[in-house]
Amino acid sequence: MKTRSKLISLGAIMLIAGTILFVRSKTKLKTDPADIVAFLNKFNSSVNERNTDTLMAYFKAPNKTKTFGRLTDLLLNKNNTGATPPANIFLDVNKAIIKTTPDGMTLAIIPVLFSHDLPNSKKSILILKIVAITPGNLKIIQVDSRRFFEDYITYVSHYNKTLTQQR
């Protein structure tokens, strides 16, 4: 009988330990809003430096898609033609709205301003999903740039139309 009670006790301990390990593995690392703000400020500095490699280090993207490449080129104000890009892009990370999702990830909604030589500028947003890989090591895992691209195309169309009218 002693062996049976020992096996039941051992099984109960293993079940409790397994449950605790399972729950701990499913919990995401919590990020402090101050860490997110610091991360966004560093990200914005990299955008302003116009260095592709530095900017790419902020993303955790296993496969860089064509849309991803286009986004980084726009953020860095680069194009394939060598001509001056029609819009300067400014990220206003100081006015970013930071939200924590129920799954422990962080959404940063960053106001963006498109401007150039025209008196009118256009506002947009860029939504970044940020996760803590390890404590103090944050990465952007997803970018919602649909509105950003739509607004950029609208601004470029307006810019080109205004340029044509001025000539």
Secondary structure, 3 states (H helix, E strand, C coil): CHHHHHHHHHHHHHHHHHHHHHHHHHCCCCCCHHHHHHHHHHHHHHHHHCCHHHHHCCECCCCCCHHHHHHHHHHCCCCCCCCCCCCEEEECHHHCEEEECCCCCEEEEEEEEEECCCCCCEEEEEEEEEEEEECCEEEEEEEECHHHHHHHHHHHHHHHHHHHHHC
